[in-house]
Amino acid sequence: MTSSAAAAGVAAAHASRGCAFGDFDNDGDIDVLIVNLNEPPSLLRNDLKGGRHWLKVKLVGRSCNRSAIGARVIARSGGRQQVQEVLAQSGFYSTDDRRLHFGLGTATHADLEIRWPGGPVQTLQQVKADQVLVVEQAAPR
């Protein structure tokens, strides 16, 4: 898709009140949903094919809060490290996807370290790329 092809999605006149970012079609890239006043929302899908790998992580708390708000995930792959936290953010009329998105580049696997609220740490080794991974907090010992 070229920038001129994207123009139709962003050039149309709307009275908009919020937007949310997330992978709405679960294809590994971030899309944008715009909340319009008195009309359906606008979904701007990112359909570029970059040939790179990704990993999306959804956390489910057991002994901490169910949404795992406050959890931190460290993803290590291809000699790099990325850190993201689950936030309870929201905007006016919208909230972003709570799944954490990691771009892995050419790496096909990642090692994850999950620091749950309250202190427990959980590790996962050699997690395959290009998937939505749901991780439930391990039961306390």
MDAnalysis code that builds the backbone (N, CA, C; Angstrom):
import MDAnalysis as mda
import numpy as np

u = mda.Universe.empty(423, n_residues=141, atom_resindex=np.repeat(np.arange(141), 3), trajectory=True)
u.add_TopologyAttr("name", ["N", "CA", "C"] * 141)
u.add_TopologyAttr("resid", np.arange(1, 142))
u.add_TopologyAttr("resname", ["MET", "THR", "SER", "SER", "ALA", "ALA", "ALA", "ALA", "GLY", "VAL", "ALA", "ALA", "ALA", "HIS", "ALA", "SER", "ARG", "GLY", "CYS", "ALA", "PHE", "GLY", "ASP", "PHE", "ASP", "ASN", "ASP", "GLY", "ASP", "ILE", "ASP", "VAL", "LEU", "ILE", "VAL", "ASN", "LEU", "ASN", "GLU", "PRO", "PRO", "SER", "LEU", "LEU", "ARG", "ASN", "ASP", "LEU", "LYS", "GLY", "GLY", "ARG", "HIS", "TRP", "LEU", "LYS", "VAL", "LYS", "LEU", "VAL", "GLY", "ARG", "SER", "CYS", "ASN", "ARG", "SER", "ALA", "ILE", "GLY", "ALA", "ARG", "VAL", "ILE", "ALA", "ARG", "SER", "GLY", "GLY", "ARG", "GLN", "GLN", "VAL", "GLN", "GLU", "VAL", "LEU", "ALA", "GLN", "SER", "GLY", "PHE", "TYR", "SER", "THR", "ASP", "ASP", "ARG", "ARG", "LEU", "HIS", "PHE", "GLY", "LEU", "GLY", "THR", "ALA", "THR", "HIS", "ALA", "ASP", "LEU", "GLU", "ILE", "ARG", "TRP", "PRO", "GLY", "GLY", "PRO", "VAL", "GLN", "THR", "LEU", "GLN", "GLN", "VAL", "LYS", "ALA", "ASP", "GLN", "VAL", "LEU", "VAL", "VAL", "GLU", "GLN", "ALA", "ALA", "PRO", "ARG"])
u.atoms.positions = np.array([
    [0.846, -1.169, 0.000],
    [0.000, 0.000, 0.000],
    [0.893, 1.234, 0.000],
    [0.572, 2.193, -0.823],
    [1.326, 3.440, -0.863],
    [0.643, 4.478, 0.007],
    [1.331, 5.580, 0.263],
    [0.727, 6.630, 1.078],
    [-0.493, 7.224, 0.394],
    [-0.532, 7.232, -0.942],
    [-1.710, 7.751, -1.632],
    [-2.905, 6.827, -1.441],
    [-2.672, 5.514, -1.320],
    [-3.770, 4.574, -1.071],
    [-4.322, 4.764, 0.330],
    [-3.480, 5.138, 1.272],
    [-3.931, 5.363, 2.647],
    [-4.705, 6.657, 2.767],
    [-4.510, 7.583, 1.851],
    [-5.136, 8.896, 1.941],
    [-6.654, 8.820, 1.992],
    [-7.262, 7.862, 1.307],
    [-8.724, 7.758, 1.315],
    [-9.245, 7.516, 2.732],
    [-8.524, 6.751, 3.513],
    [-8.944, 6.455, 4.881],
    [-8.766, 7.607, 5.831],
    [-7.801, 8.439, 5.596],
    [-7.538, 9.543, 6.522],
    [-8.032, 10.883, 6.013],
    [-8.352, 10.984, 4.732],
    [-8.779, 12.264, 4.167],
    [-10.281, 12.498, 4.282],
    [-11.061, 11.451, 4.492],
    [-12.516, 11.617, 4.591],
    [-12.861, 12.453, 5.817],
    [-13.800, 13.368, 5.663],
    [-14.185, 14.271, 6.752],
    [-15.112, 13.566, 7.744],
    [-14.735, 13.567, 9.011],
    [-15.530, 13.000, 10.094],
    [-15.368, 13.880, 11.322],
    [-16.375, 13.869, 12.182],
    [-16.236, 14.461, 13.510],
    [-15.836, 13.298, 14.419],
    [-14.561, 13.236, 14.762],
    [-14.033, 12.090, 15.500],
    [-13.747, 12.468, 16.940],
    [-13.916, 11.488, 17.841],
    [-13.772, 11.768, 19.268],
    [-12.753, 10.897, 19.976],
    [-12.147, 9.966, 19.298],
    [-11.153, 9.123, 19.954],
    [-10.602, 8.106, 18.989],
    [-9.515, 7.464, 19.388],
    [-8.975, 6.394, 18.566],
    [-8.305, 5.365, 19.464],
    [-8.268, 4.146, 18.959],
    [-7.652, 3.044, 19.690],
    [-6.699, 2.327, 18.751],
    [-5.572, 1.896, 19.317],
    [-4.553, 1.199, 18.541],
    [-4.508, -0.255, 18.968],
    [-4.447, -1.153, 17.999],
    [-4.368, -2.581, 18.292],
    [-4.361, -3.374, 17.007],
    [-4.111, -4.650, 17.123],
    [-4.075, -5.543, 15.966],
    [-5.464, -6.158, 15.807],
    [-6.357, -5.442, 15.171],
    [-7.758, -5.854, 15.069],
    [-7.943, -7.116, 14.240],
    [-7.069, -7.363, 13.276],
    [-7.211, -8.547, 12.419],
    [-6.184, -9.636, 12.743],
    [-5.457, -9.481, 13.853],
    [-4.503, -10.489, 14.342],
    [-3.495, -10.950, 13.289],
    [-3.005, -9.996, 12.484],
    [-2.011, -10.350, 11.468],
    [-0.606, -9.860, 11.820],
    [-0.442, -9.325, 13.043],
    [0.887, -8.951, 13.502],
    [1.250, -7.493, 13.355],
    [0.382, -6.688, 12.775],
    [0.673, -5.255, 12.678],
    [-0.423, -4.445, 13.378],
    [-0.097, -3.216, 13.714],
    [-1.004, -2.374, 14.486],
    [-1.949, -1.619, 13.552],
    [-3.235, -1.714, 13.835],
    [-4.291, -1.015, 13.105],
    [-4.824, 0.110, 13.988],
    [-5.639, 0.990, 13.408],
    [-6.196, 2.114, 14.156],
    [-7.712, 2.140, 13.967],
    [-8.440, 2.238, 15.072],
    [-9.889, 2.394, 15.031],
    [-10.210, 3.804, 15.504],
    [-10.908, 4.560, 14.677],
    [-11.267, 5.940, 15.005],
    [-12.746, 5.992, 15.329],
    [-13.077, 6.554, 16.487],
    [-14.464, 6.677, 16.933],
    [-15.027, 7.976, 16.366],
    [-16.048, 7.852, 15.520],
    [-16.673, 9.009, 14.884],
    [-17.986, 9.344, 15.574],
    [-18.320, 10.603, 15.617],
    [-19.549, 11.074, 16.234],
    [-20.729, 10.839, 15.290],
    [-21.770, 10.164, 15.795],
    [-23.018, 9.933, 15.057],
    [-22.850, 9.139, 13.762],
    [-21.845, 8.305, 13.695],
    [-21.661, 7.423, 12.544],
    [-20.757, 6.262, 12.966],
    [-20.701, 5.214, 12.178],
    [-19.857, 4.068, 12.548],
    [-18.386, 4.466, 12.657],
    [-17.616, 3.697, 13.412],
    [-16.187, 3.981, 13.516],
    [-15.467, 3.699, 12.203],
    [-14.298, 4.282, 12.053],
    [-13.449, 4.050, 10.881],
    [-12.296, 3.147, 11.304],
    [-12.112, 2.043, 10.592],
    [-10.998, 1.141, 10.869],
    [-9.947, 1.322, 9.787],
    [-8.778, 1.774, 10.198],
    [-7.657, 1.927, 9.273],
    [-6.754, 0.719, 9.460],
    [-6.864, -0.221, 8.537],
    [-6.090, -1.463, 8.638],
    [-4.712, -1.279, 8.035],
    [-3.727, -1.773, 8.751],
    [-2.352, -1.779, 8.278],
    [-2.141, -3.111, 7.575],
    [-2.094, -3.095, 6.263],
    [-1.947, -4.325, 5.494],
    [-0.615, -4.417, 4.761],
    [0.370, -3.654, 5.210],
    [1.699, -3.756, 4.607],
    [2.334, -5.082, 4.981],
    [3.010, -5.687, 4.078],
    [3.711, -6.949, 4.332],
    [5.201, -6.647, 4.417],
    [5.720, -6.605, 5.638],
    [7.116, -6.252, 5.829],
    [8.048, -7.440, 5.901],
    [7.508, -8.645, 6.039],
    [8.344, -9.825, 6.096],
    [9.081, -10.002, 7.412],
    [8.694, -9.277, 8.437],
    [9.344, -9.386, 9.742],
    [8.453, -10.177, 10.686],
    [9.046, -10.645, 11.765],
    [8.319, -11.465, 12.731],
    [7.834, -10.621, 13.915],
    [6.865, -11.162, 14.621],
    [6.230, -10.456, 15.727],
    [5.741, -11.464, 16.757],
    [5.415, -10.950, 17.928],
    [4.828, -11.766, 18.980],
    [3.899, -10.866, 19.783],
    [2.699, -11.333, 19.979],
    [1.718, -10.590, 20.770],
    [1.438, -11.410, 22.025],
    [1.456, -10.755, 23.200],
    [1.310, -11.448, 24.478],
    [0.121, -10.877, 25.244],
    [-0.820, -11.762, 25.570],
    [-1.961, -11.392, 26.412],
    [-1.773, -12.079, 27.756],
    [-1.764, -11.301, 28.823],
    [-1.557, -11.838, 30.159],
    [-2.878, -11.961, 30.901],
    [-3.025, -13.042, 31.660],
    [-4.210, -13.276, 32.483],
    [-3.730, -13.523, 33.911],
    [-4.089, -12.639, 34.823],
    [-3.663, -12.778, 36.203],
    [-4.516, -13.768, 36.970],
    [-3.900, -14.407, 37.950],
    [-4.621, -15.320, 38.848],
    [-4.589, -14.770, 40.269],
    [-3.378, -14.611, 40.823],
    [-3.287, -14.075, 42.183],
    [-3.204, -12.555, 42.181],
    [-2.855, -11.964, 41.029],
    [-2.925, -10.508, 40.892],
    [-4.245, -10.192, 40.191],
    [-4.435, -8.977, 39.740],
    [-5.682, -8.624, 39.050],
    [-5.812, -9.400, 37.743],
    [-7.018, -9.755, 37.373],
    [-7.299, -10.603, 36.203],
    [-6.770, -10.013, 34.902],
    [-6.781, -8.682, 34.780],
    [-6.288, -8.025, 33.568],
    [-4.775, -7.882, 33.546],
    [-4.120, -8.270, 34.619],
    [-2.658, -8.211, 34.752],
    [-2.109, -6.793, 34.622],
    [-2.911, -5.815, 34.977],
    [-2.464, -4.423, 34.911],
    [-1.296, -4.238, 35.872],
    [-0.224, -3.672, 35.359],
    [0.988, -3.490, 36.141],
    [2.046, -4.539, 35.869],
    [1.693, -5.592, 35.112],
    [2.679, -6.618, 34.777],
    [3.667, -6.063, 33.755],
    [4.900, -6.533, 33.831],
    [5.951, -6.106, 32.902],
    [6.491, -7.337, 32.189],
    [6.636, -7.231, 30.864],
    [7.183, -8.328, 30.062],
    [8.469, -7.847, 29.403],
    [9.515, -8.643, 29.564],
    [10.788, -8.396, 28.894],
    [10.939, -9.477, 27.830],
    [11.040, -9.068, 26.577],
    [11.213, -10.003, 25.455],
    [12.629, -9.862, 24.935],
    [13.330, -10.982, 24.853],
    [14.699, -10.996, 24.342],
    [14.733, -11.848, 23.075],
    [15.223, -11.243, 21.992],
    [15.309, -11.962, 20.715],
    [16.318, -11.261, 19.819],
    [17.022, -12.051, 19.032],
    [17.953, -11.473, 18.069],
    [18.974, -10.543, 18.695],
    [19.394, -10.805, 19.922],
    [20.372, -9.952, 20.590],
    [19.814, -8.637, 21.101],
    [18.507, -8.486, 21.072],
    [17.859, -7.248, 21.537],
    [16.895, -7.541, 22.666],
    [16.551, -6.491, 23.384],
    [15.617, -6.617, 24.500],
    [14.561, -5.524, 24.392],
    [13.309, -5.900, 24.599],
    [12.200, -4.946, 24.622],
    [11.446, -5.128, 25.927],
    [10.940, -4.037, 26.474],
    [10.185, -4.081, 27.719],
    [8.860, -3.355, 27.508],
    [7.770, -4.011, 27.926],
    [6.455, -3.376, 27.876],
    [5.684, -3.714, 29.143],
    [4.762, -2.830, 29.511],
    [3.915, -3.052, 30.676],
    [2.456, -3.017, 30.265],
    [1.646, -3.780, 30.977],
    [0.203, -3.745, 30.770],
    [-0.319, -2.534, 31.535],
    [-0.947, -1.621, 30.820],
    [-1.425, -0.380, 31.416],
    [-2.948, -0.321, 31.432],
    [-3.481, 0.434, 32.355],
    [-4.930, 0.639, 32.426],
    [-5.285, 1.963, 31.778],
    [-4.664, 2.209, 30.656],
    [-4.892, 3.484, 29.989],
    [-6.194, 3.479, 29.223],
    [-6.734, 4.623, 29.069],
    [-7.893, 4.781, 28.200],
    [-7.933, 6.221, 27.741],
    [-8.560, 6.410, 26.631],
    [-8.708, 7.754, 26.097],
    [-10.175, 8.127, 26.086],
    [-10.460, 9.234, 25.518],
    [-11.836, 9.691, 25.419],
    [-12.569, 8.804, 24.418],
    [-13.531, 8.025, 24.873],
    [-14.318, 7.102, 24.046],
    [-13.510, 5.938, 23.462],
    [-12.364, 5.613, 24.009],
    [-11.585, 4.524, 23.435],
    [-10.530, 4.028, 24.422],
    [-10.044, 2.827, 24.164],
    [-8.920, 2.268, 24.909],
    [-8.120, 1.367, 23.974],
    [-6.815, 1.351, 24.151],
    [-5.951, 0.547, 23.286],
    [-6.028, -0.925, 23.666],
    [-5.571, -1.764, 22.761],
    [-5.461, -3.200, 22.965],
    [-4.516, -3.459, 24.141],
    [-4.913, -4.291, 25.102],
    [-4.056, -4.587, 26.257],
    [-3.029, -5.682, 25.967],
    [-3.126, -6.309, 24.808],
    [-2.109, -7.294, 24.446],
    [-0.821, -6.540, 24.112],
    [0.296, -7.082, 24.538],
    [1.581, -6.438, 24.298],
    [2.145, -6.931, 22.974],
    [2.580, -6.007, 22.140],
    [3.054, -6.320, 20.795],
    [4.566, -6.113, 20.733],
    [5.274, -7.167, 20.339],
    [6.720, -7.095, 20.206],
    [7.099, -7.356, 18.755],
    [7.812, -6.432, 18.149],
    [8.369, -6.641, 16.816],
    [9.692, -7.373, 16.958],
    [9.835, -8.521, 16.307],
    [11.023, -9.357, 16.475],
    [12.009, -9.261, 15.323],
    [11.678, -8.524, 14.285],
    [12.586, -8.419, 13.139],
    [12.749, -9.759, 12.461],
    [13.982, -10.208, 12.292],
    [14.233, -11.483, 11.624],
    [14.247, -12.667, 12.593],
    [14.170, -12.408, 13.896],
    [14.190, -13.487, 14.894],
    [12.901, -14.303, 14.820],
    [13.031, -15.610, 14.937],
    [11.870, -16.497, 14.850],
    [11.403, -17.001, 16.216],
    [12.144, -16.650, 17.274],
    [11.798, -17.046, 18.639],
    [12.155, -15.912, 19.589],
    [11.543, -15.935, 20.769],
    [11.877, -14.960, 21.812],
    [11.824, -15.640, 23.171],
    [12.642, -15.156, 24.089],
    [12.576, -15.572, 25.486],
    [11.823, -14.482, 26.236],
    [10.866, -14.883, 27.058],
    [10.041, -13.917, 27.786],
    [10.278, -14.031, 29.285],
    [10.356, -12.891, 29.934],
    [10.381, -12.813, 31.391],
    [9.186, -11.955, 31.788],
    [8.275, -12.538, 32.546],
    [7.053, -11.836, 32.947],
    [7.151, -11.536, 34.438],
    [7.075, -10.268, 34.773],
    [7.097, -9.828, 36.168],
    [5.675, -9.406, 36.531],
    [4.997, -10.279, 37.251],
    [3.607, -10.062, 37.622],
    [3.508, -9.065, 38.776],
    [2.400, -8.329, 38.881],
    [2.205, -7.444, 40.030],
    [2.290, -8.246, 41.330],
    [2.981, -7.714, 42.307],
    [3.131, -8.417, 43.570],
    [4.417, -9.203, 43.677],
    [5.205, -9.277, 42.585],
    [6.516, -9.873, 42.689],
    [6.824, -11.147, 41.952],
    [5.869, -12.068, 41.706],
    [6.259, -13.322, 41.038],
    [6.834, -13.083, 39.639],
    [7.805, -13.918, 39.269],
    [8.419, -13.838, 37.940],
    [8.219, -15.178, 37.245],
    [7.831, -15.121, 35.992],
    [7.593, -16.323, 35.192],
    [8.414, -16.190, 33.915],
    [9.095, -17.250, 33.499],
    [9.897, -17.195, 32.272],
    [9.420, -18.242, 31.277],
    [9.503, -17.876, 30.017],
    [9.178, -18.778, 28.908],
    [10.334, -18.706, 27.926],
    [10.854, -19.845, 27.535],
    [12.011, -19.909, 26.643],
    [11.584, -20.318, 25.231],
    [12.260, -19.744, 24.248],
    [12.091, -20.119, 22.845],
    [10.628, -20.134, 22.386],
    [9.931, -19.039, 22.660],
    [8.542, -18.889, 22.231],
    [8.548, -18.578, 20.734],
    [7.782, -19.335, 19.964],
    [7.732, -19.136, 18.516],
    [7.119, -17.780, 18.172],
    [7.657, -17.179, 17.124],
    [7.172, -15.883, 16.637],
    [5.865, -16.045, 15.872],
    [5.274, -14.921, 15.521],
    [4.094, -14.838, 14.658],
    [2.879, -15.513, 15.264],
    [2.613, -15.213, 16.530],
    [1.439, -15.769, 17.194],
    [0.948, -14.823, 18.280],
    [-0.308, -15.027, 18.649],
    [-0.880, -14.372, 19.817],
    [-0.786, -15.393, 20.941],
    [0.011, -15.099, 21.943],
    [0.267, -16.013, 23.042],
    [-0.496, -15.545, 24.272],
    [-1.310, -16.434, 24.844],
    [-2.020, -16.131, 26.075],
    [-1.264, -16.821, 27.209],
    [-0.843, -16.025, 28.198],
    [-0.086, -16.555, 29.325],
    [-0.883, -16.303, 30.596],
    [-1.230, -17.402, 31.256],
    [-1.914, -17.297, 32.541],
    [-0.871, -17.358, 33.650],
    [-1.042, -16.495, 34.636],
    [-0.100, -16.441, 35.747],
    [0.000, -17.804, 36.411],
    [1.228, -18.235, 36.663],
    [1.440, -19.527, 37.320],
    [0.861, -19.503, 38.726],
    [0.358, -20.645, 39.156],
    [-0.206, -20.760, 40.506],
    [0.897, -20.544, 41.539],
    [0.586, -19.865, 42.644],
    [1.601, -19.668, 43.677],
    [2.057, -21.005, 44.246],
    [3.321, -21.078, 44.624],
    [3.874, -22.326, 45.167],
    [3.665, -22.411, 46.642],
])
